[in-house]
Amino acid sequence: MAHLYNCTVSWLLSARHLQVFILDCLAGYDMSDPKDAEKVAERVLPRLQHANSAVVLSAVKVRLALVGKGCCY
């Protein structure tokens, strides 16, 4: 199941027009497991170097939401 999840997330995040929407959804999602939050934080890091500024700002929003919840630093 985890492999399917990783493949699905990778495919969705590769579609540029969906990245902002997905990242905004992740920023509002309440992650109860710290390990899940760490995985999301790791997956979002490459988006901080994206050419599209909206994607970068959404990635920052996710990271700040996770830090605000005390999930990662």
LOFINU-487640 format. One line per field, with one value per residue: residue number from 1; x, y, z of N, C-alpha, C in turn; residue in three letters. Coordinates in steps of 0.05 Angstrom, whole numbers, padded with zeros to 5 digits. Layout:
% LOFINU-487640
kegu [NUM_...];
n_east [X_...];
n_north [Y_...];
n_up [Z_...];
ca_east [X_...];
ca_north [Y_...];
ca_up [Z_...];
c_east [X_...];
c_north [Y_...];
c_up [Z_...];
nuro [ALA_...];
***
This chain:
% LOFINU-487640
kegu [1_2_3_4_5_6_7_8_9_10_11_12_13_14_15_16_17_18_19_20_21_22_23_24_25_26_27_28_29_30_31_32_33_34_35_36_37_38_39_40_41_42_43_44_45_46_47_48_49_50_51_52_53_54_55_56_57_58_59_60_61_62_63_64_65_66_67_68_69_70_71_72_73];
n_east [00017_00040_00076_00043_00018_00063_00077_00031_00028_00077_00067_00023_00046_00081_00052_00046_00004_-00028_00001_00001_-00051_-00051_-00010_-00031_-00074_-00047_-00023_-00066_-00082_-00089_-00041_-00034_00005_00073_00113_00090_00084_00138_00153_00122_00143_00195_00183_00164_00206_00238_00204_00212_00250_00227_00209_00162_00132_00086_00082_00127_00114_00069_00094_00126_00085_00065_00109_00114_00065_00072_00116_00092_00057_00091_00113_00159_00224];
n_north [-00024_00025_00033_00041_00088_00123_00123_00145_00196_00218_00219_00254_00301_00313_00336_00398_00436_00416_00418_00462_00460_00410_00416_00458_00431_00393_00428_00443_00395_00354_00321_00265_00228_00233_00211_00208_00262_00277_00249_00275_00326_00317_00302_00349_00385_00388_00419_00470_00492_00501_00526_00554_00605_00602_00549_00544_00579_00552_00505_00526_00542_00492_00471_00510_00501_00450_00458_00493_00460_00430_00386_00379_00406];
n_up [00000_00015_-00026_-00070_-00053_-00052_-00106_-00129_-00105_-00123_-00179_-00181_-00160_-00200_-00240_-00260_-00257_-00217_-00171_-00135_-00114_-00088_-00051_-00020_00002_00033_00069_00101_00123_00180_00209_00246_00259_00273_00241_00190_00180_00177_00131_00093_00097_00078_00025_00005_00004_-00046_-00077_-00061_-00094_-00142_-00208_-00213_-00178_-00147_-00133_-00101_-00058_-00038_-00021_00020_00054_00070_00098_00139_00164_00184_00219_00254_00279_00308_00285_00252_00239];
ca_east [00000_00057_00088_00022_00015_00086_00075_00009_00036_00097_00054_00007_00063_00095_00034_00051_-00021_-00040_00019_-00008_-00075_-00044_00006_-00050_-00089_-00029_-00019_-00089_-00087_-00079_-00027_-00032_00029_00096_00128_00077_00091_00166_00154_00111_00163_00217_00173_00158_00231_00245_00186_00222_00267_00211_00210_00137_00132_00062_00089_00146_00099_00053_00112_00132_00061_00064_00131_00106_00043_00084_00132_00073_00045_00112_00119_00186_00239];
ca_north [00000_00048_00037_00053_00116_00139_00127_00163_00223_00227_00225_00278_00324_00319_00352_00425_00450_00405_00419_00482_00450_00388_00428_00472_00410_00382_00448_00443_00369_00350_00295_00256_00212_00249_00199_00217_00290_00278_00240_00297_00348_00309_00302_00377_00400_00394_00439_00497_00501_00500_00550_00568_00617_00593_00522_00549_00590_00531_00488_00540_00541_00465_00470_00526_00488_00427_00469_00505_00438_00417_00360_00378_00432];
ca_up [00000_00017_-00052_-00086_-00044_-00061_-00135_-00135_-00096_-00142_-00204_-00178_-00156_-00225_-00257_-00250_-00252_-00193_-00148_-00116_-00101_-00071_-00029_-00003_00017_00053_00090_00118_00133_00207_00210_00274_00263_00267_00219_00166_00177_00168_00103_00076_00097_00060_-00003_-00003_00001_-00074_-00088_-00054_-00116_-00167_-00224_-00209_-00151_-00132_-00122_-00079_-00036_-00026_-00006_00045_00070_00082_00117_00162_00178_00199_00240_00273_00295_00322_00273_00242_00242];
c_east [00017_00069_00068_00018_00038_00085_00053_00016_00057_00085_00038_00024_00079_00078_00034_00025_-00035_-00024_00009_-00033_-00068_-00028_-00012_-00067_-00072_-00024_-00042_-00096_-00074_-00067_-00023_-00007_00054_00113_00116_00084_00120_00168_00143_00131_00186_00208_00168_00184_00239_00228_00194_00241_00253_00212_00184_00135_00108_00067_00108_00132_00081_00070_00121_00109_00059_00085_00124_00084_00053_00101_00113_00059_00066_00120_00148_00198_00255];
c_north [00025_00054_00050_00082_00133_00144_00147_00192_00234_00235_00251_00303_00331_00336_00380_00439_00440_00410_00439_00472_00428_00398_00443_00453_00398_00402_00448_00417_00365_00322_00287_00240_00229_00238_00207_00246_00293_00270_00262_00320_00341_00310_00330_00393_00406_00416_00468_00508_00501_00527_00567_00579_00608_00566_00526_00560_00569_00511_00500_00539_00513_00463_00486_00514_00465_00437_00480_00484_00422_00390_00358_00406_00438];
c_up [00000_-00010_-00071_-00079_-00054_-00091_-00143_-00128_-00115_-00169_-00203_-00175_-00181_-00244_-00246_-00242_-00227_-00168_-00127_-00100_-00081_-00047_-00010_00014_00039_00076_00110_00131_00161_00208_00239_00279_00255_00244_00192_00160_00167_00139_00084_00074_00078_00030_-00013_-00008_-00028_-00087_-00081_-00075_-00143_-00181_-00220_-00181_-00134_-00119_-00098_-00054_-00022_-00011_00020_00064_00084_00103_00142_00178_00195_00222_00262_00290_00310_00311_00263_00243_00217];
nuro [MET_ALA_HIS_LEU_TYR_ASN_CYS_THR_VAL_SER_TRP_LEU_LEU_SER_ALA_ARG_HIS_LEU_GLN_VAL_PHE_ILE_LEU_ASP_CYS_LEU_ALA_GLY_TYR_ASP_MET_SER_ASP_PRO_LYS_ASP_ALA_GLU_LYS_VAL_ALA_GLU_ARG_VAL_LEU_PRO_ARG_LEU_GLN_HIS_ALA_ASN_SER_ALA_VAL_VAL_LEU_SER_ALA_VAL_LYS_VAL_ARG_LEU_ALA_LEU_VAL_GLY_LYS_GLY_CYS_CYS_TYR];
***
